[in-house]
């Protein structure tokens, strides 16, 4: 008899690969479904905007380039912009038939959309961020998915409109999120991409429009639609959107996203824990996190633990000193445990492969290293901060109180 002993690292790697394989297979199965060709629906596009003068015209023009102009209306809500957004919109109105709503006070996205909805007449309500550019393929795919009477809403994931290293990191991250989220298309996705979100009119009314007190109103809307018996889907066709191009902007956005997710989890906890599909996928993702950690974290000896605890204690002596020590320890451990940490980029490779062709841009696969070793740990820190903010907001905010 052959006695095979596996280390925790090997078990973690094996489980991670199996879960990733399941995610890829379920995504491809859904991708091969034949959709019913979309009929011509009258669509009401709502674009809330605040200080987005530079990108707004491109967003509006993309709608005219993507759908029959006889079958849609565009309502632009200027939420008290302090730049020249109003002048830009007035200029656009001279060329394109759009409706302008100027808020007298800054109301936020949810209230702006809800107020604009009262003036719409479309069968489909389509919420578009003012820095998001639609395509004909994306519009047709979303409308085709909405032909299913069981489907209440559809959204499209983003691909960065701007360029740069930070934008490339976010492109890989969006591919990772989308790959996981699209694997849940078989039952129903548990979240929306708020920058390009289409929902049936009767569904939007039934769920009470957008929640005002939610930091992630798009995810909250998806869960409300699910609670009312409809399915939510994600289109496989991405839309281009402006992404944060500074670390500060990125961290602020991710903190808000995480806070919103925690808030939605707490607000819809009873629904999530009683839905077999959400329970299954939640447990699967938790298992992926655990197995991922086992695969990349080296076996901790007593000396390693003492070193880690010492680093934590040093935080008390000042943030700068702690960061310096952490950086030094990180470099030393990286060198000493090269093959263990090399697994991290290896497991991140599928997400890079989703976004870049090895034939056209083979050098882009090098993104797995900064993405896995720098970008993801940074997101983990913002997630911890965002989680605390989300918990605080859930406890403190009233139902009709604006979240952000």
C-alpha positions in Angstrom: 0.0 0.0 0.0 1.3 3.4 -1.0 1.1 6.0 1.8 0.5 9.5 0.4 0.9 12.4 2.7 -0.2 15.8 1.5 0.8 19.1 3.1 -1.7 21.9 3.8 -0.2 23.8 0.9 -0.8 21.0 -1.5 -4.4 20.4 -0.2 -5.1 24.1 -0.5 -3.7 24.2 -4.1 -5.7 21.2 -5.2 -9.0 22.5 -3.7 -8.4 26.0 -5.2 -7.9 24.4 -8.7 -11.0 22.3 -8.4 -13.1 25.3 -7.4 -11.7 27.5 -10.2 -12.4 24.7 -12.7 -16.0 24.6 -11.5 -16.3 28.3 -11.9 -14.9 28.3 -15.4 -17.0 25.3 -16.5 -20.3 26.8 -15.2 -19.4 30.1 -16.8 -18.8 28.5 -20.2 -22.0 26.4 -20.0 -24.0 29.6 -19.4 -22.1 31.3 -22.2 -23.2 28.7 -24.7 -26.9 29.2 -24.0 -28.9 30.4 -27.0 -30.7 33.6 -26.1 -34.0 34.6 -27.6 -33.4 37.5 -30.1 -34.4 40.8 -28.5 -37.6 42.5 -29.7 -37.7 46.3 -30.0 -38.5 47.6 -26.6 -38.8 51.3 -25.7 -36.0 52.0 -23.3 -35.6 54.9 -20.9 -31.9 55.6 -20.2 -31.3 57.5 -17.0 -27.8 59.1 -16.6 -27.2 60.7 -13.2 -24.1 62.9 -13.3 -22.0 64.9 -11.0 -18.9 66.7 -12.2 -18.4 64.4 -15.2 -18.4 67.0 -18.0 -15.4 65.4 -19.7 -16.9 61.9 -20.1 -20.6 62.7 -20.3 -20.9 63.5 -24.0 -19.2 60.2 -24.9 -21.6 58.3 -22.7 -24.6 59.9 -24.3 -23.3 59.4 -27.9 -22.6 55.7 -27.2 -26.3 55.2 -26.5 -27.3 56.8 -29.9 -24.7 54.6 -31.6 -26.0 51.4 -29.9 -29.8 51.5 -30.3 -32.5 52.6 -32.6 -33.2 56.3 -31.8 -36.9 55.8 -32.3 -37.1 53.4 -29.4 -35.4 55.2 -26.5 -35.3 58.4 -24.5 -32.4 59.8 -22.4 -32.9 61.6 -19.2 -29.7 63.3 -17.8 -29.9 64.3 -14.1 -27.4 67.0 -13.2 -26.9 66.6 -9.5 -25.6 70.2 -8.7 -22.3 69.8 -10.6 -19.8 72.4 -9.7 -17.9 72.1 -13.1 -19.2 73.0 -16.5 -21.4 69.9 -16.8 -24.6 72.0 -17.2 -23.1 73.9 -20.2 -21.9 70.7 -21.8 -25.4 69.2 -21.5 -27.0 72.3 -23.0 -24.5 72.0 -25.9 -25.4 68.3 -26.3 -29.1 69.2 -26.4 -28.6 71.3 -29.5 -27.3 68.2 -31.3 -29.1 65.3 -29.7 -32.7 64.9 -28.3 -32.1 64.5 -24.5 -34.1 65.6 -21.4 -32.2 67.5 -18.8 -33.2 67.5 -15.1 -31.3 70.0 -12.9 -31.4 69.2 -9.2 -31.7 72.2 -6.9 -29.7 70.5 -4.2 -27.3 67.6 -4.3 -29.4 64.5 -3.8 -27.1 61.6 -4.6 -27.5 58.9 -7.3 -30.4 56.9 -5.8 -32.7 59.9 -5.3 -31.7 61.4 -8.7 -32.6 58.1 -10.5 -35.8 57.6 -8.6 -37.0 61.2 -9.3 -36.1 60.8 -13.0 -38.0 57.5 -13.2 -41.2 59.4 -12.6 -40.8 61.1 -15.9 -40.0 58.0 -17.9 -42.2 55.9 -20.2 -40.0 53.0 -21.2 -40.7 49.3 -20.8 -37.0 49.0 -19.8 -35.3 51.3 -17.3 -31.6 51.5 -18.0 -29.3 53.2 -15.5 -26.0 54.3 -17.0 -23.2 56.1 -15.3 -22.0 59.3 -16.9 -18.5 57.8 -17.5 -19.7 54.6 -19.0 -19.8 53.9 -22.8 -22.3 51.3 -24.1 -22.0 49.2 -27.3 -24.5 47.8 -29.7 -23.5 44.3 -28.7 -23.9 44.9 -25.0 -27.3 46.5 -25.5 -28.6 43.7 -27.6 -27.2 41.0 -25.2 -28.9 42.7 -22.2 -32.2 43.0 -24.0 -32.0 39.4 -25.2 -31.6 38.2 -21.6 -34.5 40.3 -20.5 -36.8 38.5 -23.0 -36.9 35.7 -20.4 -40.0 36.3 -18.3 -38.1 35.0 -15.2 -35.4 37.6 -15.5 -36.0 41.0 -13.8 -32.7 42.8 -14.4 -29.3 42.5 -16.3 -26.0 44.4 -15.9 -22.7 44.5 -17.8 -19.3 44.4 -16.2 -16.7 47.1 -16.8 -13.5 47.3 -18.8 -11.4 50.4 -18.1 -11.8 53.2 -20.5 -8.6 54.9 -19.4 -5.1 53.5 -19.7 -2.2 53.0 -17.3 -0.8 50.4 -14.9 -3.5 51.0 -12.3 -6.2 50.7 -14.9 -4.6 47.4 -16.1 -4.7 46.1 -12.5 -8.4 46.9 -12.3 -9.1 45.2 -15.6 -7.7 42.0 -14.2 -9.7 42.5 -11.0 -12.9 43.1 -13.0 -12.2 40.0 -15.0 -11.8 38.0 -11.7 -15.1 39.4 -10.2 -17.0 38.8 -13.5 -15.7 35.2 -13.9 -17.0 34.4 -10.4 -20.2 36.3 -10.8 -21.0 34.9 -14.2 -20.7 31.4 -12.8 -23.8 32.2 -10.8 -25.8 33.1 -13.9 -27.2 29.5 -13.9 -29.4 30.3 -10.9 -29.2 34.1 -10.5 -26.3 36.5 -9.9 -26.1 38.1 -6.4 -25.0 41.6 -7.5 -25.2 44.1 -10.3 -22.6 46.4 -11.9 -24.3 49.8 -11.3 -22.7 51.7 -14.2 -24.8 49.7 -16.8 -27.9 48.2 -15.3 -31.2 47.4 -17.1 -34.3 46.4 -15.3 -37.9 45.8 -16.4 -40.3 48.7 -15.5 -42.8 46.5 -13.5 -39.9 44.9 -11.6 -38.4 48.3 -10.7 -41.7 49.5 -9.4 -42.4 46.2 -7.5 -39.1 46.4 -5.5 -39.6 50.1 -4.6 -36.9 51.6 -7.0 -33.4 52.3 -5.6 -32.8 52.3 -1.9 -31.7 55.6 -0.6 -29.8 54.4 2.5 -27.6 51.9 0.7 -23.9 52.5 -0.2 -24.1 49.8 -2.9 -27.6 50.5 -4.3 -26.9 48.2 -7.3 -26.2 45.1 -5.2 -29.2 46.0 -3.0 -31.4 46.2 -6.1 -30.3 42.7 -7.3 -31.1 41.2 -3.9 -34.5 42.9 -3.8 -35.3 41.6 -7.3 -34.3 38.1 -6.1 -36.5 38.3 -3.0 -39.5 39.2 -5.2 -39.1 36.1 -7.3 -37.2 37.2 -10.4 -33.8 36.2 -11.6 -30.9 38.6 -12.2 -28.2 38.0 -14.8 -24.9 39.4 -16.0 -24.2 40.0 -19.6 -20.9 38.5 -21.0 -20.3 41.7 -23.0 -18.3 44.4 -21.1 -18.8 48.1 -21.4 -16.0 50.7 -21.1 -16.0 52.8 -18.0 -13.7 55.4 -16.5 -11.9 53.8 -13.5 -9.9 55.5 -10.7 -6.5 56.5 -11.9 -5.0 57.3 -8.4 -4.4 55.0 -5.5 -6.4 57.3 -3.2 -9.4 57.3 -5.6 -9.2 53.5 -5.9 -9.0 53.0 -2.1 -12.0 55.3 -1.5 -14.0 53.4 -4.1 -13.2 50.0 -2.8 -13.9 51.0 0.8 -17.3 52.2 -0.3 -17.9 49.0 -2.3 -17.0 46.7 0.6 -19.0 48.8 3.0 -22.0 48.5 0.7 -21.6 44.7 0.4 -21.5 44.3 4.2 -24.6 46.6 4.5 -26.5 44.5 1.9 -25.4 41.3 3.6 -26.9 42.5 6.9 -30.0 44.0 5.4 -30.8 40.9 3.4 -29.4 38.3 5.7 -32.6 36.2 6.1 -33.0 36.0 2.4 -29.4 35.0 1.7 -29.3 32.3 4.3 -32.6 30.7 3.2 -31.8 30.7 -0.5 -30.0 27.4 -1.4 -28.1 28.8 -4.3 -26.7 31.8 -2.4 -25.7 29.5 0.5 -24.0 27.1 -1.9 -22.0 29.8 -3.7 -21.2 31.7 -0.4 -19.8 28.5 1.1 -17.9 27.8 -2.1 -16.3 31.2 -2.1 -15.4 30.9 1.6 -13.8 27.6 0.8 -11.9 29.2 -2.1 -10.5 31.9 0.3 -9.4 29.3 2.8 -7.9 26.9 0.3 -6.2 29.9 -1.5 -4.7 31.0 1.8 -3.5 27.4 2.6 -1.9 27.3 -0.9 0.1 30.5 -0.6 0.9 30.8 3.1 4.1 28.8 4.1 4.0 26.5 7.1 4.5 28.7 10.1 7.2 27.8 12.5 7.4 29.1 16.1 10.1 31.6 15.0 7.9 32.8 12.1 5.0 33.3 14.4 7.2 35.3 16.8 8.4 37.4 14.0 4.8 38.1 12.8 3.7 39.0 16.3 6.7 41.2 16.8 5.7 43.1 13.6 2.2 43.6 14.9 3.5 44.9 18.2 5.7 47.4 16.4 2.6 49.1 15.0 2.1 50.6 18.4 5.4 52.5 18.0 4.3 54.3 15.0 2.7 53.7 11.6 5.9 54.6 9.6 8.1 52.3 11.6 5.6 49.5 11.3 5.4 49.9 7.6 9.1 49.9 7.2 9.5 46.7 9.3 6.6 45.0 7.4 8.2 45.8 4.1 11.5 44.3 5.2 9.8 41.2 6.6 7.8 40.8 3.4 10.8 41.0 1.1 12.8 38.4 3.3 9.8 36.0 3.4 9.3 36.4 -0.3 12.8 35.4 -1.1 12.9 32.5 1.4 9.5 31.1 0.3 9.7 31.9 -3.5 8.0 28.8 -4.7 5.2 29.1 -2.2 4.5 32.7 -3.1 4.8 31.8 -6.8 1.6 29.9 -6.4 -0.2 33.1 -5.8 0.5 34.5 -9.3 -0.1 31.1 -10.7 -3.6 31.0 -9.3 -4.2 34.5 -10.5 -3.3 33.6 -14.0 -6.8 32.6 -15.2 -8.1 36.1 -14.4 -5.4 37.7 -16.5 -6.0 35.2 -19.3 -9.7 36.2 -19.4 -8.7 39.8 -20.3 -5.6 39.4 -22.5 -4.7 37.3 -25.5 -1.4 35.5 -25.1 -0.9 35.7 -28.9 -1.5 39.4 -29.2 0.0 40.6 -25.9 2.0 37.9 -24.2 3.8 40.4 -22.1 0.5 41.3 -20.4 0.7 38.0 -18.5 3.4 39.5 -16.4 0.6 41.4 -14.7 0.0 38.4 -12.6 3.0 39.3 -10.4 2.1 42.9 -9.3 -1.6 42.0 -9.3 -1.1 39.0 -7.0 1.7 40.3 -4.8 0.8 44.0 -4.4 -2.7 44.8 -5.7 -4.7 42.1 -4.0 -3.1 42.6 -0.5 -3.9 46.3 -0.9 -7.6 45.5 -1.7 -7.6 43.2 1.4 -6.7 46.2 3.6 -9.4 48.4 2.0 -11.9 45.6 2.5 -11.3 45.4 6.2 -11.8 49.2 6.5 -14.9 49.1 4.3 -16.3 46.2 6.4 -16.2 48.3 9.5 -17.8 51.3 7.8 -20.5 49.1 6.3 -21.4 47.7 9.8 -21.5 51.2 11.2 -23.7 52.5 8.4 -26.1 49.6 8.8 -26.6 50.4 12.5 -26.8 54.2 12.2 -28.6 55.0 9.0 -32.4 55.4 8.9 -34.4 53.9 6.0 -34.7 57.2 4.1 -31.3 58.6 5.1 -28.8 59.1 2.3 -25.8 56.7 2.6 -23.3 58.6 0.4 
